[in-house]
């Protein structure tokens, strides 16, 4: 454990300056705060849970002043306790640096009033470390002190931290509530261009973190994002303009899926000339070919991928890495950096004994969804004669089920070896599939294809039962003897996962891959080859609740673009203060404070209108509908703006152009 001098955490004071037996907050790993950026020790950390001082020579008063400068700057001005209180407290702390006769009691009363009566998290949490210091360690608030070193503040919220793109969700919800749909969409556009697409298919990790769920139901964050995008696009206020080319270094982006598109977008914003190489004939990647049109209309997707072209990015279609060019070819063409975002384009099969993947009626989920996309866009959807069985429990399996319902003449079955609660897909997708007639077989495992005269006639399955929890608490499953039976069908679709294309890279490319064929990257998204960066599924592999999600991939792209920018500027990868603070929040579980639900009147979540289930048969019309302006306003009004303010003081300056600014 690192040396911890004194502080207050969760209302409990600790003072180790003269203690024979040092004490520390329980359940908090202080080693997390050893360094902020590499080689830069932490002096003081301030948060809504209190403050921690690791260097007793560091000025706590100066740290609180810098902290409150950020609080005053971030105040939205909508409530007087924060609008007036934050500048007053800031100015009193500023005076305290010059002279010792500040009325500390008045300052404490003011801070308590601000925390108790402000309407959002900025005013409620910003004063808390100051209150803790004035209550338990007023003698530490001395004028003077070392004015060198670094300082950084993050104003964030549980929903923001749950979002892999770190989108300022309360801000765009505020804009919707205030009637500025264009500003709401632009808030998201700062992080990625696929706003409307993400507003339809995002996995909503932000909603699982929403504290409104402690009161009644989480905010409908994804649908508000969709509303803002659709409204802004319909009004024409999101017309992209060509980015000025201010850099000489050309960058190649491989893959025009969400990850590649987002990386190209951020690089174009920074003034780089960008070329995008795509193996298919259109941009969009897996969300074009793998997400059915009833969930994501492709005109919406096209409007958003076209943003990159409008900004000046050039697309080279039907160009597959490993077939038409190599990484070395790109460098030989004069590109100074390469970003690889090829995803996992190949579907996995079930691996059953005697399996023949060439059998008619047997295909991977990815191949099936692409076949459906090609047919629907050509106004000639494929037809599955008879019953179909989909094997898997993730979102791809649900997409296959719901697409199969629209093209099958018989019944569609879903086979999954674990329980419904264990299924990694969105529970709402299971509910929608049930509405559309899918028959579910949980705790049911596949055994073999039943084939007669070269045609599939069924899938042999076996009932499963859960085992006792192992050391980690996870329960497995095992077959139940004597329960084998056959589900009659003409088609079996394996939707159990995806994998990278092994032909994409060769050993000559000099890019390290793991045993699953995924590209190995460091925290800055650098590969083992200088100048080559990567992100998305091709680096993480497909995981139904992990990095395979669209929003996670676009988060990768944002930070990879920053790394490429810094690499091309001075050939060193950047340190990202915001990302580091998020690591602290996650690894230290700093938001898991066990605080009770806020006292708010119950206000029901606005339901999303959907196409009735009976109207979905044999068509690919979009099922979910965009909110009306009135519905969006009502839903946005439920947001509690649960911001929290966290600050860090370090012994040395923090790298980055904005990290050390004090206002």
C-alpha positions, 0 to 999 in steps of 0.5 A, spaced: 500 500 500 502 506 498 503 512 503 496 515 505 497 521 509 490 523 511 483 524 508 476 523 509 472 517 505 465 516 506 464 520 512 470 517 516 476 521 517 483 518 517 490 521 519 496 517 519 501 523 520 503 521 527 499 514 527 503 508 530 498 504 526 496 507 519 489 506 517 485 506 510 478 506 507 476 499 507 474 496 500 478 502 497 485 499 493 489 505 495 495 502 490 490 505 484 492 512 486 500 511 486 501 514 479 496 518 475 500 518 468 506 514 468 512 516 473 507 522 476 505 520 483 498 523 486 498 528 491 491 529 492 485 526 490 478 529 491 471 526 489 464 526 492 466 521 497 471 525 500 478 526 499 485 523 500 492 526 501 498 522 499 503 528 500 502 532 506 506 537 503 501 538 498 496 544 499 489 542 500 487 549 500 490 550 492 487 543 490 480 545 493 480 552 489 482 548 483 477 543 484 472 549 485 474 553 479 472 547 475 465 546 479 463 554 477 465 553 470 461 547 469 455 550 473 449 550 468 446 556 472 439 553 472 439 553 480 441 559 484 445 555 489 450 552 484 449 558 480 451 563 485 454 559 490 460 556 486 463 562 484 462 565 491 466 559 494 471 559 489 473 566 490 473 565 498 478 559 497 482 564 492 482 569 498 484 564 503 491 562 499 493 570 500 491 571 507 488 566 513 482 571 515 477 567 511 471 566 515 471 558 514 465 557 518 461 561 513 464 558 507 462 551 511 455 553 511 455 556 504 458 549 501 453 545 505 447 549 503 449 548 496 450 541 496 443 540 500 439 545 495 442 544 488 438 541 483 443 537 479 450 533 481 454 538 479 452 543 485 450 537 490 457 533 489 462 539 487 462 541 495 463 535 498 470 534 499 470 541 501 465 540 506 469 534 509 476 538 509 472 544 513 469 539 518 475 534 520 481 538 517 480 545 517 487 546 520 490 543 513 487 549 509 493 553 510 495 559 505 501 558 500 504 551 498 507 548 492 503 551 486 507 546 481 505 540 479 499 537 475 491 538 476 485 535 472 478 534 473 473 530 470 465 532 471 462 525 469 456 521 471 454 513 472 451 513 465 457 517 462 462 512 465 458 506 463 458 508 456 464 506 452 464 512 448 464 516 454 458 520 451 456 526 455 449 523 456 446 528 461 448 534 456 444 531 450 438 530 454 438 537 457 438 539 450 432 535 448 429 538 454 430 545 452 428 544 445 435 544 441 435 537 438 441 539 433 445 541 439 443 534 442 445 530 436 452 534 435 453 533 443 454 525 440 457 527 434 463 529 438 464 522 439 462 518 433 458 520 426 453 514 427 448 517 432 441 515 429 444 508 428 447 507 435 440 510 437 437 504 434 442 498 436 446 500 442 446 495 447 444 501 452 449 499 458 448 507 460 441 505 462 443 499 466 447 504 470 442 510 470 440 512 477 433 513 475 432 506 475 433 506 483 426 511 483 422 508 478 425 506 471 431 508 467 431 514 462 430 511 455 437 514 453 438 510 447 431 512 444 432 519 446 439 519 442 435 516 436 430 522 437 435 527 436 439 524 430 432 523 426 430 530 428 436 533 426 437 529 420 430 531 418 431 538 419 437 538 415 441 541 420 446 536 420 449 537 413 456 535 414 462 540 411 468 538 408 474 538 413 480 542 411 486 538 410 491 541 415 496 535 415 501 532 410 501 525 413 496 520 410 492 515 414 489 509 411 483 506 415 482 498 413 474 497 414 468 501 413 464 498 419 462 503 425 469 502 428 473 504 421 468 509 420 469 513 426 476 512 426 476 516 419 471 521 422 476 523 428 482 523 423 478 528 418 476 532 424 483 533 426 485 535 418 488 528 416 487 526 409 484 519 410 483 513 405 478 507 407 479 500 404 473 496 405 472 489 402 465 489 401 461 494 396 458 498 401 460 502 407 457 499 414 460 493 416 456 488 420 451 493 422 449 494 414 449 486 413 448 483 420 443 487 423 436 486 419 433 492 416 427 492 421 431 494 426 436 499 422 433 502 416 439 502 411 438 509 409 439 512 416 446 508 416 447 511 409 446 518 411 451 517 417 456 513 413 456 518 407 458 524 413 465 521 412 465 522 404 462 529 405 468 531 410 473 529 404 474 521 406 475 517 400 473 510 399 476 504 396 470 498 395 471 491 394 478 492 397 480 486 402 486 486 406 490 480 405 487 479 398 488 485 394 493 489 398 497 488 405 499 492 410 506 493 407 503 495 401 499 501 404 506 504 407 509 503 400 503 507 397 505 513 402 501 512 408 504 514 415 499 510 419 494 505 418 488 503 422 485 496 422 478 495 424 476 489 420 471 486 425 470 478 425 467 477 419 466 470 419 461 466 422 462 460 427 459 453 426 457 448 431 462 443 431 458 437 432 460 430 430 460 429 423 458 436 421 458 438 414 458 445 413 456 444 405 449 441 407 443 445 404 440 448 409 445 449 414 449 456 415 452 460 420 448 466 422 452 471 419 452 468 412 444 468 413 443 475 415 447 477 409 443 473 405 437 476 407 440 483 407 442 482 399 435 479 398 431 484 401 435 490 398 434 487 391 426 486 393 427 479 393 427 476 400 430 469 401 425 464 403 426 458 408 421 452 406 419 449 413 421 450 420 428 453 422 432 452 428 437 457 430 442 455 435 445 461 440 443 466 445 446 472 443 444 478 439 446 475 433 441 469 434 436 474 436 437 477 429 437 471 426 430 468 429 426 475 428 429 475 420 427 468 419 420 469 422 419 474 416 422 469 411 420 462 413 414 458 411 414 454 418 416 455 425 422 458 427 425 455 434 431 457 438 435 452 442 440 455 447 444 450 452 443 455 458 437 458 461 433 465 459 437 469 464 443 467 462 442 469 455 447 474 453 442 478 448 438 484 450 432 481 454 427 486 450 430 482 443 427 475 447 420 479 448 420 481 441 422 474 438 416 471 442 411 476 440 413 474 433 412 467 434 419 464 435 419 458 440 424 458 445 428 451 448 432 453 453 437 448 457 437 445 451 443 443 447 445 441 440 447 434 439 447 433 431 444 434 424 439 429 422 440 428 415 436 424 410 438 423 402 443 429 403 437 434 406 436 436 413 430 433 417 432 435 424 436 437 429 438 432 435 438 435 441 438 434 449 435 437 455 440 440 460 441 441 467 445 446 471 450 444 475 452 447 482 456 453 482 464 453 481 469 457 485 467 463 482 460 462 483 458 460 476 454 455 474 455 450 468 450 446 465 450 438 463 446 433 459 441 430 462 441 422 460 435 419 456 432 426 454 435 426 447 430 428 442 429 431 435 426 438 433 424 437 426 426 442 421 429 443 414 434 449 416 439 450 422 443 456 423 449 456 427 449 463 431 454 462 436 459 467 434 464 470 429 471 470 428 477 474 424 479 472 417 485 468 418 487 471 411 487 478 413 494 478 416 500 474 414 506 473 419 510 477 414 506 483 416 509 483 423 503 484 427 502 480 433 496 476 434 493 471 439 491 464 439 484 466 437 487 470 431 485 477 434 490 483 433 494 484 440 494 492 442 496 496 447 492 501 451 494 506 446 491 501 440 498 500 438 500 494 434 506 490 434 508 494 428 510 501 428 505 506 425 499 500 425 493 501 430 487 497 431 481 497 434 474 493 435 472 486 434 478 484 430 482 486 437 477 483 442 474 477 439 466 477 439 463 477 446 456 478 446 456 483 452 463 485 451 467 489 446 463 486 440 458 492 441 458 497 436 458 503 441 465 499 444 468 499 438 466 506 436 470 508 443 476 504 441 476 508 434 476 515 438 482 513 442 485 510 437 484 516 432 487 520 438 493 515 438 494 516 431 494 524 431 499 524 437 504 519 434 504 523 427 505 529 431 511 527 435 511 519 435 509 518 442 503 515 444 498 520 448 496 520 455 489 521 456 487 524 462 479 523 461 480 515 460 485 515 466 480 517 470 475 513 468 480 507 469 480 509 476 472 510 477 471 503 474 477 499 477 476 503 484 468 502 484 468 509 486 461 510 484 459 504 488 458 508 494 451 504 496 448 511 497 440 510 497 435 512 491 434 520 491 428 522 493 424 524 487 416 523 485 415 517 480 414 518 473 413 513 468 418 512 463 415 514 456 413 507 452 416 506 445 411 505 440 412 499 435 409 496 429 404 491 432 406 484 432 401 482 427 403 487 422 410 484 422 409 478 418 413 477 412 415 484 411 422 488 414 418 495 416 422 498 422 419 495 428 420 501 433 418 508 432 421 514 433 419 518 439 414 525 438 417 531 440 412 531 446 414 524 448 422 526 448 421 532 452 417 528 457 422 523 457 428 528 457 425 531 463 426 525 468 433 525 467 436 527 474 443 530 472 447 525 476 453 529 475 459 527 480 466 532 480 472 528 481 479 532 481 486 529 482 493 533 483 499 530 481 507 532 483 508 533 476 505 536 470 500 532 466 501 531 459 496 533 454 494 540 452 488 541 457 490 537 463 494 542 467 489 548 466 486 551 472 480 554 469 
